[in-house]
Structures are given as structure tokens and as C-alpha cells.
């Protein structure tokens, strides 16, 4: 059973500001400047709702009442330290199972309270760049394969749109043939993303400092891995990145193009392969080393100056723009000259499915170095909802929400 609907903002609005005509409903620069952060909060809210529902369900099934809560992560950490050093075990603590060792705190440690887990995950999605822009969904059944319906569409020609639905201009008393849209199931398998964080027992004694350390470490590391998987994931034991998807369109380099360069022709050719429906939602992704080349693409033409690249700050826009769309430099992109160093993507067409995470702490795993070990485990999967590029209604050049530039070695 799936919780929640696809994020409306990820599907219907741009993420960045722009100067728009009066009849254009795109957000103003001030509104759009906080769009990514806003979406991250929406993702975190969905996780909070899912975790709360799962917690209440477990309590009902177990026939127990809700225990009092720790007031802070630091308070719980101190209680765990006391328990694992042979002291009294606080009744609010829950042991974390590790294989068959359900009752052995040495093997599994103790679970961190649910509301602190949610706060850590909020930090993850606020630190991530790409994950909040995807179509994010939550499942109540993390150990089962999840399936969502997808339209089997490879062409926009009559009889092929939306998997086969067809409409007619019919005169009075005319008869028409019935058509049936074809659907396909898009399967998502739980992929375990695990992260470990070590902290000295001295650091644990400073509850506030330890809390801030754990939140930052987990947020940075998990956000990095999530964003990397959306780009380059293999689909084997991890999400499927768009660079490895069958929906990817790879635009050829120019004839005789110099190695490790990007031209205005490359940009125009990539833009041509993006569907009209994705052009108001798409973003450019590039490696940091690519930006310098993109800034030189504003070349003089017979008709005047062709502005391809716009520096951040122009028109109140906090992001640079390429061909009118936001340009996001991200270190997980491929190196300059390799496939994936510059991509044009509509991430609302990339679905991620997640379950509530578990966070545990143990003092025994690093006993010899007097360190505590924090472990966070999250089940998540993701992939493009498109299975292939689509042939347009007129013409034969295929298009996709996921476009990248071929290698220029």
C-alpha cells in the first residue's frame, strides 16, 4: 500500500525564479529562491507521517501503551551509555536486533527514538540537492516489492498516446472504434542504504555537541549517496540512476569537436531532445569543472548576441541559467569530457520510494578504541518512470526527460 500522492510541486512548478509574462503562473524570484528547501520539508513531512503511522500500528498490534519519550537525543545517548556500561537500563530504551541477536545489546545496540530519527532524515533531505526534486513516495511495507502503474507509451502518434487511448472528431450518428490504454507495472525493490558514524565517548558526554555532530555527518553522507544514485546508480542493490536507464537520450558531440569541450550546438541539441511537457520543470546538471566552459557560450551571431548562459544574480535569479533553465553544479556528475558531465533532466519523472529508517547506537562495537557507533538504515529505491524515449506526434526525433551529452574524450 502506498502512502501519499506524488508531490504536486515536483510535478507542476518550476524550482527557480524567472521573469515571466503576466499570464505565466511561474513563481517570482523571491518565491522560487526557497523552492528546493520547501520541497525538502515536504519530503520530511511525508516521512514523519509514515513513521508515526507505523509506530502506532506496532503499538496496537503489541497491545501496549505509548512509553514516555526522551526529551532530547543527548538524554537518550546518556541513557544508552549507562545501559551498555552495565548500569540500569532505562525502560524507554528499545534494543536493536542484529540477526538472531534480538535481545543482545552488544550485537545490535539500542534503537534511537522515532522522532529523533525523523529529525535526522529531515536534515538528510535538506542537505540533498536532487532527492527533494524527485517524485517522492512512502511505503508502509518496506520488506515487500512495491509496484506503481505506468503508462506504456513509446510514441505520441494517434493510437499510441497514453498507451493506446484514441479520440475522434465524430459526426452525428458516426461510429468509432473502442480503444484501450495499455499500462505497465513499475516495480521497486527495497534497497538498504546503511551509514555508520563513529564518535568518541568523550564527545557523547557533551549531549548538545554530539547531537549536532551526528546530524551533520549523517545528513552529508546520506544526502551525497542519494543524489549520486539518482545520477549513476546501477539498479543492482541500489536505485537505478538516469544515466543507466533505458529512457536516457544521449546527444552526439559535434563533428570534429575538441576533446573536453562543450559548445552552444551541444546545448541546443540537448534542448531539442527534451519533451515540451518537461521544459518548465527541467534543470541542467553539470560537474563543477564544466561551469567555466558554459560561461563562454555567449557568442556573437549575425542576429546579435545569443545569450546561452546567464550568471547568477541576473534579474534577481540566485542560480545561473543555461538556455533559460536552472544550472546546478553537483560534484556527483561525471568529469568534464565524460558522459554525464552535462545533463538536462526533469526529475519529477524520477520516482523514489522510501520506508521509515532505523537508527541504533552501540558502545560495544568499537570497545577497543572507546568509541560509540551510530548506525542508520533506510530502505529506499528509485528509477525513472519512463522506460524508453518517446517519438513525437510529428517528426521522428525521440525525446526524453533525461538527456545527456556523449563523451568527448
C-alpha positions in Angstrom: 0.0 0.0 0.0 1.4 3.4 -1.0 1.2 6.4 1.3 0.6 9.7 -0.2 0.4 11.1 -3.7 3.2 12.3 -5.9 4.5 15.7 -4.8 2.5 18.3 -6.6 5.3 20.8 -6.5 7.7 18.4 -8.1 5.2 17.8 -10.9 3.8 21.1 -11.7 6.1 24.0 -10.8 9.5 25.3 -11.7 12.1 25.3 -8.9 13.7 28.6 -9.8 12.7 32.1 -10.4 12.4 33.8 -13.8 11.0 36.9 -15.4 7.6 35.8 -16.6 4.8 37.3 -18.7 1.8 38.4 -16.8 -0.2 35.4 -17.8 2.6 33.0 -16.8 2.0 31.3 -13.4 5.6 30.6 -12.7 6.8 31.7 -9.2 8.5 35.0 -8.7 12.3 35.1 -7.9 11.6 35.5 -4.2 9.2 32.6 -4.1 11.3 30.3 -6.1 14.5 31.0 -4.2 13.4 28.7 -1.4 11.7 26.1 -3.5 14.3 23.3 -3.0 14.2 23.8 0.8 10.4 23.8 0.8 10.3 20.5 -1.1 12.8 19.0 1.3 10.4 19.9 4.2 7.5 18.3 2.3 9.5 15.1 1.9 10.4 15.2 5.6 6.7 15.6 6.5 5.8 12.5 4.5 8.4 10.6 6.3 7.1 11.9 9.7 3.6 10.8 8.8 4.7 7.3 7.7 6.9 6.8 10.8 4.1 7.9 13.1 1.5 5.6 11.5 3.9 2.6 11.6 4.7 3.3 15.3 1.0 3.5 16.2 0.3 0.3 14.3 3.1 -1.6 16.1 1.8 -0.4 19.4 -1.7 -1.5 18.7 -0.6 -4.9 17.5 1.6 -5.4 20.6 -1.3 -4.2 22.9 1.0 -1.7 24.6 0.6 1.9 25.5 3.0 4.6 24.4 6.0 4.9 26.6 7.2 8.3 27.9 9.7 9.9 25.5 13.2 11.1 25.9 13.3 14.9 25.8 16.4 15.1 23.6 18.8 12.9 21.7 21.5 13.7 24.2 19.4 12.5 27.1 18.8 9.2 25.3 22.5 8.8 24.4 23.5 9.2 28.1 20.9 6.5 29.0 22.3 4.2 26.3 25.8 4.8 27.7 24.7 3.9 31.2 23.0 0.7 30.0 25.9 -0.5 27.8 28.4 0.1 30.7 26.4 -2.3 32.9 24.2 0.2 34.7 20.5 0.4 35.0 18.6 0.0 31.7 16.1 2.9 31.2 12.6 1.3 30.4 12.3 3.8 27.5 15.1 2.1 25.6 14.4 -0.4 22.9 17.1 -2.9 21.9 18.1 -3.1 18.2 18.1 -6.6 16.8 21.1 -7.8 14.7 20.4 -11.1 13.0 19.2 -13.6 15.6 20.6 -11.5 18.5 17.3 -9.7 19.3 18.0 -9.5 23.0 21.7 -8.8 22.9 22.6 -5.1 23.1 26.3 -6.0 22.4 25.3 -7.1 18.9 22.6 -4.6 18.0 22.8 -1.7 20.4 19.7 0.4 21.1 17.3 2.0 18.7 17.1 5.8 18.7 13.7 7.3 19.4 11.5 7.7 16.3 11.2 11.5 16.5 14.9 11.9 16.6 15.2 9.6 13.6 12.8 11.8 11.7 14.8 14.9 12.6 17.9 13.3 11.2 16.1 12.4 8.0 14.9 15.9 7.7 18.5 17.0 7.8 19.3 14.5 5.0 16.7 15.8 2.6 17.5 19.4 3.4 21.2 18.7 2.5 20.4 16.7 -0.6 20.2 18.6 -3.9 18.4 16.2 -6.3 16.4 13.9 -4.0 13.8 16.6 -3.0 13.2 17.3 -6.7 12.1 13.7 -7.4 8.6 12.3 -7.2 8.9 11.1 -3.6 6.6 8.4 -2.2 6.4 6.4 1.1 5.5 2.8 1.6 4.1 1.1 4.7 5.5 -2.3 3.6 9.3 -1.8 3.4 10.1 -5.5 3.0 7.8 -6.1 0.0 8.2 -5.3 -3.6 6.2 -2.1 -4.4 4.5 -1.7 -7.8 3.1 1.5 -9.2 1.2 1.8 -12.6 3.0 3.4 -15.5 1.7 4.2 -19.0 3.1 2.0 -21.7 3.9 4.8 -24.2 6.7 4.9 -26.8 5.1 7.3 -29.3 2.8 10.3 -29.4 1.2 9.2 -32.7 -2.6 8.5 -32.8 -3.3 5.2 -31.3 -0.1 5.2 -29.2 -0.5 8.2 -26.8 -1.1 7.2 -23.2 -0.6 3.6 -24.2 -3.3 3.4 -26.8 -6.1 5.8 -25.9 -7.6 7.4 -29.1 -10.2 10.1 -29.6 -12.1 11.2 -32.7 -13.9 14.1 -34.3 -17.2 12.3 -34.8 -20.2 13.5 -36.9 -23.8 12.8 -36.0 -24.5 9.0 -35.9 -20.9 8.2 -36.7 -19.5 5.1 -35.1 -16.0 4.9 -33.6 -13.7 2.0 -32.6 -13.2 1.4 -28.9 -9.6 1.8 -27.7 -7.9 0.6 -24.6 -5.0 2.2 -22.9 -2.1 -0.1 -22.0 -0.5 0.1 -18.7 2.7 -1.5 -17.2 3.8 -2.1 -13.6 6.9 -0.3 -12.5 8.5 -2.4 -9.7 10.5 -1.1 -6.8 12.6 -3.4 -4.6 13.7 -2.4 -1.1 17.4 -1.3 -1.3 19.2 -1.0 2.0 21.2 2.2 2.5 23.3 1.9 5.6 25.6 4.5 7.1 27.9 4.3 10.2 29.2 7.2 12.3 31.8 6.8 15.0 32.1 9.1 18.0 34.3 9.1 21.0 32.8 8.5 24.4 34.1 11.9 25.4 32.1 13.5 22.7 29.0 11.6 23.8 29.2 13.3 27.2 28.6 16.7 25.6 25.0 16.0 24.6 24.4 19.1 22.5 27.7 18.8 20.6 27.2 15.1 20.0 23.7 15.8 18.7 24.9 18.4 16.2 27.8 16.1 15.1 25.6 13.1 14.4 23.0 15.2 12.4 25.7 16.8 10.2 27.6 13.6 9.5 24.5 11.6 8.6 22.9 14.4 6.6 26.0 15.0 4.5 26.8 11.3 3.8 23.3 10.0 3.1 22.4 13.1 1.0 25.6 12.5 -1.1 24.7 8.8 -1.7 21.1 9.5 -2.5 22.0 12.2 -5.1 24.7 10.0 -6.6 22.3 7.1 -7.0 19.8 9.3 -8.8 22.5 10.1 -11.4 24.7 7.0 -11.6 23.0 4.1 -9.7 23.4 0.7 -11.3 20.0 -0.6 -10.2 21.7 -3.7 -8.7 21.4 -3.4 -4.9 20.7 0.3 -5.3 18.4 2.7 -7.2 18.7 3.0 -10.9 20.3 6.3 -12.0 19.0 8.1 -15.1 22.5 7.7 -16.8 21.9 3.9 -16.7 18.3 4.0 -17.7 16.8 2.8 -20.9 14.9 6.1 -21.0 18.1 8.1 -21.4 18.8 10.1 -24.6 22.5 10.6 -25.4 23.2 13.5 -27.7 26.1 13.1 -30.1 29.0 15.5 -30.0 29.7 17.9 -32.9 31.7 16.6 -35.8 35.3 17.3 -35.1 34.6 18.7 -31.6 37.6 19.2 -29.5 38.0 16.9 -26.5 36.7 18.1 -23.2 34.7 21.0 -24.6 31.0 22.0 -24.6 29.6 24.1 -27.4 26.4 26.1 -27.9 25.4 23.5 -30.5 25.6 20.8 -27.8 23.3 22.8 -25.6 20.8 23.4 -28.5 20.8 19.8 -29.5 20.2 18.6 -25.9 17.3 21.1 -25.5 15.7 19.8 -28.7 15.5 16.3 -27.2 13.6 17.4 -24.1 9.8 17.0 -24.3 7.7 20.1 -24.3 5.9 18.9 -21.1 9.3 18.8 -19.2 10.7 22.2 -20.3 9.2 24.2 -17.4 10.4 21.7 -14.8 13.8 20.7 -16.2 17.2 21.5 -14.7 20.7 21.3 -16.0 23.2 19.2 -14.0 26.9 19.6 -14.5 30.2 18.9 -12.9 31.8 21.8 -11.3 34.6 21.9 -13.9 32.0 22.4 -16.6 30.8 25.8 -15.4 33.8 27.6 -16.7 33.2 26.4 -20.3 29.4 27.2 -20.1 30.2 30.8 -19.2 31.9 31.3 -22.5 29.0 30.2 -24.7 27.5 33.7 -25.2 28.9 34.3 -28.7 28.0 37.0 -31.2 25.8 36.0 -34.1 24.5 37.7 -37.2 21.3 38.5 -35.4 23.0 40.0 -32.4 24.2 38.4 -29.1 22.9 34.9 -28.5 22.6 34.6 -24.7 23.0 30.9 -23.8 24.4 31.3 -20.2 23.2 33.7 -17.6 25.2 34.4 -14.5 23.5 34.0 -11.1 22.1 37.3 -9.9 20.8 38.4 -13.3 17.2 39.5 -12.9 17.2 38.6 -9.2 17.9 34.9 -10.0 20.1 33.2 -7.4 21.1 30.4 -9.8 22.9 30.5 -13.1 20.8 29.6 -16.1 21.5 27.7 -19.3 19.1 28.2 -22.2 16.7 29.7 -19.7 16.7 26.8 -17.2 18.4 26.5 -13.8 22.0 25.1 -13.9 23.0 23.1 -10.8 26.7 22.2 -10.4 27.0 19.0 -8.5 30.1 17.0 -7.6 28.5 13.6 -8.3 28.3 14.5 -12.0 30.8 12.9 -14.4 34.1 14.6 -15.1 34.5 17.0 -18.0 34.5 15.2 -21.3 32.8 12.0 -20.0 29.1 11.0 -20.5 27.1 12.7 -17.8 29.3 15.8 -17.3 26.3 17.8 -18.6 22.7 16.6 -18.4 19.2 18.1 -18.8 16.6 16.3 -16.7 13.1 16.6 -15.4 13.3 14.9 -12.0 9.6 14.9 -11.5 9.7 11.9 -13.8 12.1 10.0 -11.4 10.3 8.2 -8.6 11.8 7.3 -5.2 10.0 5.1 -2.8 11.2 5.1 0.8 10.3 3.5 4.2 10.9 4.8 7.6 14.6 4.5 8.8 16.0 2.8 11.9 18.9 4.4 13.8 20.8 2.5 16.5 23.7 3.2 18.8 26.2 0.8 20.4 29.2 1.3 22.6 30.5 -2.3 22.3 31.3 -2.5 18.5 34.3 -0.1 19.0 35.2 -1.1 22.6 38.9 -1.2 21.9 39.0 2.5 20.8 36.5 3.8 23.3 34.1 4.9 20.6 30.4 4.7 20.1 28.9 3.6 16.8 25.8 5.2 15.3 24.1 3.2 12.5 21.3 4.4 10.3 19.5 2.0 7.9 17.0 3.2 5.3 15.2 1.2 2.7 14.8 3.1 -0.5 14.6 2.6 -4.2 14.3 4.8 -7.2 14.2 4.8 -11.0 12.9 6.9 -14.0 9.1 6.3 -14.6 9.8 6.3 -18.4 11.0 3.0 -19.9 12.2 4.5 -23.2 12.4 7.7 -25.2 9.2 8.7 -27.0 8.7 9.5 -30.7 6.8 12.8 -31.0 3.4 13.3 -32.8 5.2 15.0 -35.7 8.7 14.0 -36.6 11.0 11.1 -35.8 13.5 12.6 -33.3 12.9 10.8 -30.0 12.6 12.8 -26.8 13.0 12.0 -23.1 13.0 13.8 -19.7 16.6 12.5 -19.3 19.1 13.9 -21.8 22.9 13.8 -21.6 25.8 14.6 -23.8 28.0 12.0 -25.4 31.7 11.6 -24.4 34.2 14.0 -25.8 37.5 12.2 -24.9 
